[in-house]
Structures are given as structure tokens and as C-alpha cells.
């Protein structure tokens, strides 16, 4: 069931009239209302959070979103094994990332811009993988650097050139949450930090890392919620896409150098 058309605002004294708008549309499935107008409003289609949903519900939501946005892949995050298996069985164009606990249906867009996902330790891999997979679905090229935590800072220094080549960085760390500050002191690339719930008792399930990142003395560091690789991936992809578009525009308008004979 589609939402009724909204009423247009007209000058005082005139009766309002119904004006359908793709920005306002949704599909009522009974158990959920798929926001089929989100892509028109933001440029990115709605994403399905798999936790707490049945496999049948997820398949129904994907079907609705794909019908509304055939050019946008439908992404499911925090999808357990049953959901991932059901999606692969129901849709031919499926790509699964078990480490990211995510699955996407449909062709990914051509990559624009470059995101680099940096993680402190192997225990942070699931959150880092979610960020990387999400950024790919949202149209950015992605590279990953793993296990470069501050306990061995020489590992980070060895990849400094890779950090500088990105349009946006996602830096994932648990425990003391120090890695984003270290990275932010080495490069001026926009950086989104993601604290993870990895750590012993006084890490308080990622709260210690979150507070450390919020108090970073390195400028240009933004922070996502604990374990929110998805949110970081979306943010980074949008930054990278905009940067990539601007670089393409500059190249298109730059004069072609003359070649002397």
C-alpha cells in the first residue's frame, strides 16, 4: 500500500490539491513500512537492519526496495546465518560478507572516490568489515588496513602513504581507542572513528574507547556509535563520492597541455 499523496501548499484562499511526490512514498507491508522515497530524498536507498527480523520479513523488504529502486542494491546489516542463507536462495544477484554479517542484493554502483578502513586489531575485524562492505554498497572504492594498533605503532607508520591517498578514513578500535588520534596526527584526510566493544572490564563494552575518541586532541576526527561500522561506512562513502565527483569535474575543466612538435 502506497502512502496517499501529500497536499500542496497554495496561496491563502485556494483549496489544497493532492500532489504525488516520490520523496514521500513508502510501501506498507503490514509488519513494516519500506521507505521507498529515501533514495529520492538522500540519494541512497533505505537499508534493512536484520537483527530482530525473520528471514521472511527481510526477503519481503528486499523485494519492496528492489522494486522501487532497481538501480540501487538492497543492503541488509546484522544479518544472521539464516537470513543470509534465505536472501541468497531468494535472489540471484546476492553478495554475502560473513565477516561483516551483511548481504546485499543487486549490482554495486561504480566506485567513485576512495575509502580506507583501518582497524587496530583482529578482534575489531567484524566492525571494520561492516564499514568496508557498506561503503562498497554505497558506491565508494574501498581498501582495508588491518592490525595496526598503537601497541606496535611502527606498523601504522609503514602505511602512511596509503592513508594519505584516501578521500576518507574509517578508523576502528576497541580497548583504549587510541588509534584514531594517532592516525589523525599523521594525515589530514577526513576521519570517522568507530569504537568497538572489544576489551577487558574497564573498557565498559566500548564506552572507554568512545570517550577517548570524543576527546581526541587530533583535529578532524568525527566519531560514530560503538560497533557502528554501518554508519561509518555510509558517512565515508558520501565523503569519498563527493571528493571523487569534484576531482572528475576539475579534470574535465582543466586545459589539455599542448604537445610541441
C-alpha atoms as a printed R data frame, in Angstrom:
    type eleno elety resid chain resno      x       y       z
1   ATOM     1    CA   UNK     A     1  0.000   0.000   0.000
2   ATOM     2    CA   UNK     A     2  1.435   3.344  -1.018
3   ATOM     3    CA   UNK     A     3  1.133   6.475   1.105
4   ATOM     4    CA   UNK     A     4 -1.616   8.904  -0.030
5   ATOM     5    CA   UNK     A     5 -0.262  11.923  -1.932
6   ATOM     6    CA   UNK     A     6  0.582  14.938   0.168
7   ATOM     7    CA   UNK     A     7 -1.306  18.237  -0.013
8   ATOM     8    CA   UNK     A     8  0.481  21.016  -1.830
9   ATOM     9    CA   UNK     A     9  0.769  24.412  -0.121
10  ATOM    10    CA   UNK     A    10 -1.075  27.073  -2.108
11  ATOM    11    CA   UNK     A    11 -1.667  30.804  -1.555
12  ATOM    12    CA   UNK     A    12 -4.201  31.711   1.137
13  ATOM    13    CA   UNK     A    13 -7.793  31.246  -0.010
14  ATOM    14    CA   UNK     A    14 -7.103  28.494  -2.524
15  ATOM    15    CA   UNK     A    15 -8.010  24.879  -1.842
16  ATOM    16    CA   UNK     A    16 -5.074  22.491  -1.455
17  ATOM    17    CA   UNK     A    17 -4.648  19.847  -4.103
18  ATOM    18    CA   UNK     A    18 -3.064  16.418  -3.925
19  ATOM    19    CA   UNK     A    19  0.403  16.308  -5.474
20  ATOM    20    CA   UNK     A    20  2.106  12.924  -5.570
21  ATOM    21    CA   UNK     A    21  5.766  13.069  -4.661
22  ATOM    22    CA   UNK     A    22  8.369  10.304  -4.892
23  ATOM    23    CA   UNK     A    23 10.012  11.827  -1.822
24  ATOM    24    CA   UNK     A    24  7.044  10.857   0.346
25  ATOM    25    CA   UNK     A    25  6.360   7.305  -0.826
26  ATOM    26    CA   UNK     A    26  6.501   4.183   1.301
27  ATOM    27    CA   UNK     A    27  5.305   0.615   0.885
28  ATOM    28    CA   UNK     A    28  3.185  -0.767   3.733
29  ATOM    29    CA   UNK     A    29  3.976  -4.450   4.246
30  ATOM    30    CA   UNK     A    30  1.900  -4.758   7.395
31  ATOM    31    CA   UNK     A    31  4.860  -5.519   9.662
32  ATOM    32    CA   UNK     A    32  6.958  -2.628   8.275
33  ATOM    33    CA   UNK     A    33  6.746   0.404   6.017
34  ATOM    34    CA   UNK     A    34  9.534   0.309   3.467
35  ATOM    35    CA   UNK     A    35 10.755   3.856   2.818
36  ATOM    36    CA   UNK     A    36 10.731   3.789  -0.973
37  ATOM    37    CA   UNK     A    37 11.176   7.564  -1.126
38  ATOM    38    CA   UNK     A    38 14.501   7.695   0.680
39  ATOM    39    CA   UNK     A    39 16.636   7.403  -2.445
40  ATOM    40    CA   UNK     A    40 14.839  10.400  -3.976
41  ATOM    41    CA   UNK     A    41 15.441  12.433  -0.805
42  ATOM    42    CA   UNK     A    42 19.017  11.458   0.031
43  ATOM    43    CA   UNK     A    43 20.458   9.669  -2.997
44  ATOM    44    CA   UNK     A    44 20.768   6.427  -1.007
45  ATOM    45    CA   UNK     A    45 18.101   3.744  -0.608
46  ATOM    46    CA   UNK     A    46 16.861   2.509   2.769
47  ATOM    47    CA   UNK     A    47 18.945  -0.182   4.457
48  ATOM    48    CA   UNK     A    48 17.491  -3.152   6.333
49  ATOM    49    CA   UNK     A    49 18.704  -3.806   9.882
50  ATOM    50    CA   UNK     A    50 18.472  -7.584  10.095
51  ATOM    51    CA   UNK     A    51 18.612  -8.041  13.868
52  ATOM    52    CA   UNK     A    52 15.178  -8.803  15.307
53  ATOM    53    CA   UNK     A    53 13.641  -9.634  11.926
54  ATOM    54    CA   UNK     A    54 12.752 -13.024  10.464
55  ATOM    55    CA   UNK     A    55 14.227 -14.223   7.207
56  ATOM    56    CA   UNK     A    56 10.783 -13.967   5.587
57  ATOM    57    CA   UNK     A    57 10.431 -10.335   6.662
58  ATOM    58    CA   UNK     A    58 13.856  -9.454   5.302
59  ATOM    59    CA   UNK     A    59 13.105 -11.094   1.945
60  ATOM    60    CA   UNK     A    60  9.820  -9.160   1.724
61  ATOM    61    CA   UNK     A    61 11.575  -5.874   2.498
62  ATOM    62    CA   UNK     A    62 14.270  -6.529  -0.094
63  ATOM    63    CA   UNK     A    63 11.597  -7.297  -2.688
64  ATOM    64    CA   UNK     A    64  9.843  -3.978  -1.991
65  ATOM    65    CA   UNK     A    65 13.048  -1.933  -2.044
66  ATOM    66    CA   UNK     A    66 14.361  -3.569  -5.205
67  ATOM    67    CA   UNK     A    67 11.039  -2.963  -6.970
68  ATOM    68    CA   UNK     A    68 11.207   0.723  -6.032
69  ATOM    69    CA   UNK     A    69 14.951   1.154  -6.693
70  ATOM    70    CA   UNK     A    70 16.173  -1.421  -9.230
71  ATOM    71    CA   UNK     A    71 19.357   0.616  -9.734
72  ATOM    72    CA   UNK     A    72 20.240   0.594  -6.016
73  ATOM    73    CA   UNK     A    73 21.474  -2.532  -4.217
74  ATOM    74    CA   UNK     A    74 19.440  -3.530  -1.169
75  ATOM    75    CA   UNK     A    75 21.689  -3.894   1.883
76  ATOM    76    CA   UNK     A    76 20.949  -5.951   4.988
77  ATOM    77    CA   UNK     A    77 23.194  -5.430   8.023
78  ATOM    78    CA   UNK     A    78 23.456  -7.525  11.192
79  ATOM    79    CA   UNK     A    79 22.029 -10.465   9.277
80  ATOM    80    CA   UNK     A    80 22.421 -13.824  10.990
81  ATOM    81    CA   UNK     A    81 23.242 -17.005   9.097
82  ATOM    82    CA   UNK     A    82 19.599 -17.927   8.489
83  ATOM    83    CA   UNK     A    83 18.849 -14.517   6.979
84  ATOM    84    CA   UNK     A    84 21.939 -14.570   4.782
85  ATOM    85    CA   UNK     A    85 21.075 -18.056   3.501
86  ATOM    86    CA   UNK     A    86 17.448 -17.085   2.819
87  ATOM    87    CA   UNK     A    87 18.483 -13.988   0.876
88  ATOM    88    CA   UNK     A    88 20.951 -15.921  -1.281
89  ATOM    89    CA   UNK     A    89 18.269 -18.536  -2.005
90  ATOM    90    CA   UNK     A    90 15.675 -15.896  -2.928
91  ATOM    91    CA   UNK     A    91 17.779 -13.529  -5.051
92  ATOM    92    CA   UNK     A    92 20.277 -14.426  -7.749
93  ATOM    93    CA   UNK     A    93 22.239 -11.163  -7.540
94  ATOM    94    CA   UNK     A    94 23.349 -11.545  -3.927
95  ATOM    95    CA   UNK     A    95 26.728 -10.849  -2.367
96  ATOM    96    CA   UNK     A    96 27.412 -12.026   1.174
97  ATOM    97    CA   UNK     A    97 30.121 -10.917   3.585
98  ATOM    98    CA   UNK     A    98 30.007 -13.334   6.501
99  ATOM    99    CA   UNK     A    99 32.602 -11.412   8.495
100 ATOM   100    CA   UNK     A   100 30.548  -8.218   8.141
101 ATOM   101    CA   UNK     A   101 27.324 -10.146   8.879
102 ATOM   102    CA   UNK     A   102 25.869  -8.391   5.841
103 ATOM   103    CA   UNK     A   103 24.311  -9.260   2.490
104 ATOM   104    CA   UNK     A   104 23.431  -7.080  -0.494
105 ATOM   105    CA   UNK     A   105 21.151  -7.751  -3.458
106 ATOM   106    CA   UNK     A   106 21.765  -6.079  -6.820
107 ATOM   107    CA   UNK     A   107 24.744  -4.762  -8.719
108 ATOM   108    CA   UNK     A   108 27.009  -2.425  -6.766
109 ATOM   109    CA   UNK     A   109 27.449   1.052  -8.260
110 ATOM   110    CA   UNK     A   110 30.667   2.018  -9.994
111 ATOM   111    CA   UNK     A   111 33.201   3.077  -7.387
112 ATOM   112    CA   UNK     A   112 33.728   6.820  -7.003
113 ATOM   113    CA   UNK     A   113 36.350   8.075  -4.565
114 ATOM   114    CA   UNK     A   114 38.393   6.004  -2.157
115 ATOM   115    CA   UNK     A   115 37.676   4.922   1.425
116 ATOM   116    CA   UNK     A   116 40.337   3.261   3.557
117 ATOM   117    CA   UNK     A   117 39.167   1.242   6.568
118 ATOM   118    CA   UNK     A   118 41.849   0.954   9.247
119 ATOM   119    CA   UNK     A   119 41.446  -1.377  12.227
120 ATOM   120    CA   UNK     A   120 43.526  -1.685  15.369
121 ATOM   121    CA   UNK     A   121 43.336  -5.433  15.995
122 ATOM   122    CA   UNK     A   122 41.918  -8.622  14.544
123 ATOM   123    CA   UNK     A   123 39.192  -8.564  17.211
124 ATOM   124    CA   UNK     A   124 37.842  -5.415  15.537
125 ATOM   125    CA   UNK     A   125 37.510  -7.202  12.195
126 ATOM   126    CA   UNK     A   126 33.716  -7.637  12.167
127 ATOM   127    CA   UNK     A   127 33.018  -3.928  12.668
128 ATOM   128    CA   UNK     A   128 35.700  -2.957  10.151
129 ATOM   129    CA   UNK     A   129 34.269  -5.416   7.620
130 ATOM   130    CA   UNK     A   130 30.783  -3.951   8.088
131 ATOM   131    CA   UNK     A   131 32.148  -0.470   7.368
132 ATOM   132    CA   UNK     A   132 34.030  -1.664   4.282
133 ATOM   133    CA   UNK     A   133 31.110  -3.642   2.837
134 ATOM   134    CA   UNK     A   134 28.709  -0.761   3.458
135 ATOM   135    CA   UNK     A   135 30.998   1.755   1.760
136 ATOM   136    CA   UNK     A   136 31.194  -0.500  -1.306
137 ATOM   137    CA   UNK     A   137 27.399  -0.827  -1.460
138 ATOM   138    CA   UNK     A   138 27.139   2.960  -1.198
139 ATOM   139    CA   UNK     A   139 29.417   3.499  -4.178
140 ATOM   140    CA   UNK     A   140 32.961   4.050  -2.920
141 ATOM   141    CA   UNK     A   141 36.126   2.182  -3.702
142 ATOM   142    CA   UNK     A   142 37.457   0.541  -0.544
143 ATOM   143    CA   UNK     A   143 40.794  -0.677   0.764
144 ATOM   144    CA   UNK     A   144 41.485  -2.120   4.205
145 ATOM   145    CA   UNK     A   145 44.436  -1.993   6.576
146 ATOM   146    CA   UNK     A   146 44.268  -4.412   9.493
147 ATOM   147    CA   UNK     A   147 46.076  -4.894  12.778
148 ATOM   148    CA   UNK     A   148 47.927  -1.575  13.049
149 ATOM   149    CA   UNK     A   149 47.056  -0.726  16.652
150 ATOM   150    CA   UNK     A   150 49.148   1.627  18.760
151 ATOM   151    CA   UNK     A   151 50.803  -1.212  20.695
152 ATOM   152    CA   UNK     A   152 53.016  -1.503  17.607
153 ATOM   153    CA   UNK     A   153 52.912   1.983  16.149
154 ATOM   154    CA   UNK     A   154 55.655   1.178  13.622
155 ATOM   155    CA   UNK     A   155 53.037  -0.846  11.717
156 ATOM   156    CA   UNK     A   156 50.967   2.307  11.270
157 ATOM   157    CA   UNK     A   157 53.910   4.395  10.101
158 ATOM   158    CA   UNK     A   158 54.605   1.816   7.398
159 ATOM   159    CA   UNK     A   159 51.237   2.517   5.702
160 ATOM   160    CA   UNK     A   160 51.210   6.309   5.951
161 ATOM   161    CA   UNK     A   161 51.243   6.754   2.167
162 ATOM   162    CA   UNK     A   162 48.134   4.589   1.863
163 ATOM   163    CA   UNK     A   163 46.335   6.730   4.442
164 ATOM   164    CA   UNK     A   164 47.194   9.923   2.566
165 ATOM   165    CA   UNK     A   165 45.857   8.532  -0.720
166 ATOM   166    CA   UNK     A   166 42.302   8.019   0.615
167 ATOM   167    CA   UNK     A   167 39.433  10.502   0.368
168 ATOM   168    CA   UNK     A   168 38.070   9.420   3.758
169 ATOM   169    CA   UNK     A   169 39.318   7.155   6.540
170 ATOM   170    CA   UNK     A   170 37.326   4.873   8.822
171 ATOM   171    CA   UNK     A   171 39.408   4.017  11.893
172 ATOM   172    CA   UNK     A   172 38.112   1.172  14.071
173 ATOM   173    CA   UNK     A   173 39.480   0.401  17.541
174 ATOM   174    CA   UNK     A   174 38.458  -1.013  20.886
175 ATOM   175    CA   UNK     A   175 40.256  -1.138  24.261
176 ATOM   176    CA   UNK     A   176 41.864   2.311  24.790
177 ATOM   177    CA   UNK     A   177 40.538   3.681  21.479
178 ATOM   178    CA   UNK     A   178 43.813   5.479  20.769
179 ATOM   179    CA   UNK     A   179 44.248   4.624  17.093
180 ATOM   180    CA   UNK     A   180 42.090   7.446  15.601
181 ATOM   181    CA   UNK     A   181 44.144  10.062  17.459
182 ATOM   182    CA   UNK     A   182 47.360   8.531  16.166
183 ATOM   183    CA   UNK     A   183 46.054   8.399  12.591
184 ATOM   184    CA   UNK     A   184 44.617  11.910  12.869
185 ATOM   185    CA   UNK     A   185 48.057  13.193  13.815
186 ATOM   186    CA   UNK     A   186 49.644  11.660  10.719
187 ATOM   187    CA   UNK     A   187 47.262  12.773   7.967
188 ATOM   188    CA   UNK     A   188 44.778  15.496   7.111
189 ATOM   189    CA   UNK     A   189 42.328  13.106   5.425
190 ATOM   190    CA   UNK     A   190 38.777  13.330   6.894
191 ATOM   191    CA   UNK     A   191 38.460  10.628   9.539
192 ATOM   192    CA   UNK     A   192 35.476   8.880  11.102
193 ATOM   193    CA   UNK     A   193 36.344   6.900  14.232
194 ATOM   194    CA   UNK     A   194 34.422   3.808  15.333
195 ATOM   195    CA   UNK     A   195 34.832   2.490  18.883
196 ATOM   196    CA   UNK     A   196 34.250  -1.233  19.328
197 ATOM   197    CA   UNK     A   197 33.086  -3.199  22.344
198 ATOM   198    CA   UNK     A   198 36.366  -5.146  22.380
199 ATOM   199    CA   UNK     A   199 38.318  -5.017  25.638
200 ATOM   200    CA   UNK     A   200 38.561  -6.089  29.260
201 ATOM   201    CA   UNK     A   201 36.408  -4.972  32.199
202 ATOM   202    CA   UNK     A   202 37.144  -1.257  32.442
203 ATOM   203    CA   UNK     A   203 36.566  -0.823  28.706
204 ATOM   204    CA   UNK     A   204 32.868  -0.932  29.680
205 ATOM   205    CA   UNK     A   205 31.756  -2.517  26.422
206 ATOM   206    CA   UNK     A   206 33.354   0.163  24.257
207 ATOM   207    CA   UNK     A   207 32.472   3.187  26.378
208 ATOM   208    CA   UNK     A   208 36.126   3.839  27.249
209 ATOM   209    CA   UNK     A   209 37.081   3.821  23.563
210 ATOM   210    CA   UNK     A   210 34.117   6.057  22.694
211 ATOM   211    CA   UNK     A   211 35.084   8.657  25.299
212 ATOM   212    CA   UNK     A   212 38.732   8.549  24.223
213 ATOM   213    CA   UNK     A   213 37.751   9.206  20.611
214 ATOM   214    CA   UNK     A   214 35.375  12.010  21.559
215 ATOM   215    CA   UNK     A   215 38.239  13.599  23.497
216 ATOM   216    CA   UNK     A   216 40.801  13.172  20.723
217 ATOM   217    CA   UNK     A   217 43.292  16.033  20.534
218 ATOM   218    CA   UNK     A   218 43.760  15.373  16.805
219 ATOM   219    CA   UNK     A   219 41.561  17.768  14.794
220 ATOM   220    CA   UNK     A   220 39.288  16.491  12.046
221 ATOM   221    CA   UNK     A   221 38.146  13.348  13.871
222 ATOM   222    CA   UNK     A   222 34.408  12.579  13.927
223 ATOM   223    CA   UNK     A   223 33.013   9.670  15.944
224 ATOM   224    CA   UNK     A   224 30.290   7.072  15.357
225 ATOM   225    CA   UNK     A   225 28.464   4.971  17.923
226 ATOM   226    CA   UNK     A   226 30.002   1.840  19.458
227 ATOM   227    CA   UNK     A   227 30.288  -1.004  16.900
228 ATOM   228    CA   UNK     A   228 28.520   1.120  14.252
229 ATOM   229    CA   UNK     A   229 30.510   0.119  11.211
230 ATOM   230    CA   UNK     A   230 27.454   0.688   9.038
231 ATOM   231    CA   UNK     A   231 27.088   4.351   9.985
232 ATOM   232    CA   UNK     A   232 30.777   4.964   9.420
233 ATOM   233    CA   UNK     A   233 30.652   3.248   6.038
234 ATOM   234    CA   UNK     A   234 27.765   5.420   4.850
235 ATOM   235    CA   UNK     A   235 29.448   8.623   6.037
236 ATOM   236    CA   UNK     A   236 32.781   7.721   4.480
237 ATOM   237    CA   UNK     A   237 31.207   6.722   1.161
238 ATOM   238    CA   UNK     A   238 29.364  10.033   0.913
239 ATOM   239    CA   UNK     A   239 32.558  11.981   1.585
240 ATOM   240    CA   UNK     A   240 34.508   9.878  -0.911
241 ATOM   241    CA   UNK     A   241 31.848  10.127  -3.614
242 ATOM   242    CA   UNK     A   242 31.712  13.891  -3.301
243 ATOM   243    CA   UNK     A   243 35.512  14.107  -3.430
244 ATOM   244    CA   UNK     A   244 35.637  11.815  -6.446
245 ATOM   245    CA   UNK     A   245 32.992  13.831  -8.283
246 ATOM   246    CA   UNK     A   246 34.885  17.062  -7.617
247 ATOM   247    CA   UNK     A   247 38.142  15.559  -8.846
248 ATOM   248    CA   UNK     A   248 36.435  14.383 -12.047
249 ATOM   249    CA   UNK     A   249 34.922  17.829 -12.590
250 ATOM   250    CA   UNK     A   250 38.306  19.521 -12.167
251 ATOM   251    CA   UNK     A   251 39.905  17.152 -14.665
252 ATOM   252    CA   UNK     A   252 37.097  17.776 -17.150
253 ATOM   253    CA   UNK     A   253 37.614  21.554 -16.972
254 ATOM   254    CA   UNK     A   254 41.402  21.607 -16.866
255 ATOM   255    CA   UNK     A   255 43.102  22.644 -20.124
256 ATOM   256    CA   UNK     A   256 44.801  19.930 -22.128
257 ATOM   257    CA   UNK     A   257 48.549  20.656 -22.289
258 ATOM   258    CA   UNK     A   258 49.890  21.359 -25.746
259 ATOM   259    CA   UNK     A   259 52.453  18.964 -27.128
260 ATOM   260    CA   UNK     A   260 55.259  20.658 -29.028
261 ATOM   261    CA   UNK     A   261 56.373  19.097 -32.268
